Amino acid sequence: MQLTDLRSDTVTKPSQEMLQHMFAAEVGDDVYGEDPTINALEAKAAAMFGMEAGIFCPSGTMTNQIAIKAFTEPMSEVICDRSAHIHQYEGGGIAYNSMASTALVDGVRGKMTPEQVASYIRPLNNIHFPVTKLVALENTCNKGGGTYYTLAEIAAISDVCKEHKLSLHLDGARVFNALVASGDQALDYGRYFDSISVCLSKGLGAPVGSVLLGSEELILKARRIRKVLGGGMRQAGFLAAACIYALDHNIDRLQEDHQKAKQLEAILLNSGYIESVLPVETNIVIFKLNNRYTDQTFLNGLAKAGILAVSFGPQMIRFVTHLDFTQEMLQHTLQVLKALDKEPAII
């Protein structure tokens, strides 16, 4: 039985073509700034998003944490949605690395409005409060079920930040999914964000790596922070080559992942064991089971059929489609989901 892994889009493996590019990479010592492939990746990503410079890091958590530390100081605060990855899934890094607090906004499926952001900005003349320094958006929103900000929505929040002299960071873990779904252009993002974290090891299929983008001044500061965090890599151009290949070949095909997610959504909406499904916008499918199955029983049933998924809260399940989720795997998954509706005893 071929394993179908829907736990995350981080589970993808390099294709043969990507591996060939990796093996052929020219490398040097990146801490000295001498790895030509890393330098090329950083310049390429910066140009794509209309930013001055970039820095290659092992993970999106590191690029996010570097940006937060660069823009904040102890006793300051970051505004983000309550479900944001930087708050929920980065190990308390904002407090640990930056000694900053978070102002948590109750957005809609991970998305904040300009009015909400403005209402969470602290008055500067009140010493009881931390000083608001940074606003952080996530695009797409993981816990929101793959929702995304459009460029117009980003621009409106950017206006609030500029009015109050706040920096604006993007956790772009799945930013290319957002761009493909919205039709917006990456080049326009540089007009609104002070820093952008671009993850290349999810939907684009690279094995490792994220790039933090910003001004030359910010990236110089980021290199110092990366060094302190232990993120300075040496001959990592082999990894950067995979990221360059991913940017060149795997962006447009994200639409295929979105289409497969919509097919999963359609089956689930017509299944008797489902209480609700978050509307699918990109490659993430989050649904709630009714009392017919527990989340663990449901996951066990999928596992018996060779399908892996994750619990995403009480009675909640998440599927994430990706480039290694083939059409054959999709058909198998659809058949299993139908079978679980008709024959619960198979669990």
Beta strands, then each sheet from edge to edge (+ up, - down):
strand 1: 4-5
strand 2: 53-57
strand 3: 76-81
strand 4: 101-105
strand 5: 131-138
strand 6: 167-172
strand 7: 195-199
strand 8: 210-214
strand 9: 274-277
strand 10: 284-289
strand 11: 307-308
strand 12: 310-311
strand 13: 316-320
sheet 1: 1+ 11+
sheet 2: 2+ 8- 7+ 6+ 5+ 3+ 4+
sheet 3: 9+ 10- 13+ 12-
end
